[in-house]
Amino acid sequence: EYKMKYDPFKEYAIDQLISEGLIKDAWDAVDLFERTIAEYTGSKYAVAIDNCTDALFLCLKYLKCDEKQDIITIPKKTYTSIPMVIHNAGCRYKFDDISWSGLYQLKPHPIYDSALRLTKGCYVQDSFQCISFHRKKILKLTKGGVILTNDPEAVEWLKAMRCKGRHPHKKYFYTEEKFDLMGWNMYMHPEDAAKAYLILKQLPEHNEDAGGHGTYTDLTEHEVFTKNEG
């Protein structure tokens, strides 16, 4: 009989944090990671999300950018999901020839795509700064993201909306919920949050940007993006 050395059902990172007395249950791992990365980056709060693209989507929705209909300016050399998420959030975008490293603003809104920047004190004050985690990024989680903010009202909305309108961060069981929001399935799994915490604790205070405009190709060369521009 074949026996696996790696148990796919075991939550190794959560078990480690429990054994070290840092958390009592799985959702404590999410809270621990959020508090730790907020302290590291200099924001008051952090909201863990399943990826940076979804983090940007939630920020666009919270700020009701689709209702304002301001055209959002983004670099023509960025990741493909950026114009897609703006479009899918019901907003409009236009490309510009912008040089950037680590992060850039989704102008005119206080939202920053910080997929390639994570270092001590990197938070842009009073913004909604979205950071990406990936094996090719600074925090080398398989997949994940976080929203940094100083807005306590936004935090409550974001935490519920990322989790289908639920409030597990308040230790409400599913059967105890009183749903009043139509949310999305965009939360970070507690085991991933536990792993992210363990990785974050090993990061130095200063990390070079993981890339910038030179990392990506020109999206204006693709008709699918230009025909949906403006």
Salt bridges, closest charged atoms under 4 A:
ASP15 OD2 - LYS10 NZ 2.85
ASP25 OD2 - LYS171 NZ 3.29
ASP28 OD1 - LYS171 NZ 2.88
ASP31 OD2 - ARG35 NE 2.78
GLU34 OE1 - LYS159 NZ 3.26
GLU34 OE2 - ARG162 NH1 2.75
ASP66 OD2 - LYS61 NZ 3.18
GLU156 OE1 - HIS169 NE2 3.73
GLU156 OE1 - LYS170 NZ 3.30
GLU177 OE1 - HIS167 ND1 2.99
GLU208 OE2 - HIS206 NE2 3.16
ASP209 OD2 - ARG117 NH2 2.82
ASP218 OD2 - LYS76 NZ 3.58
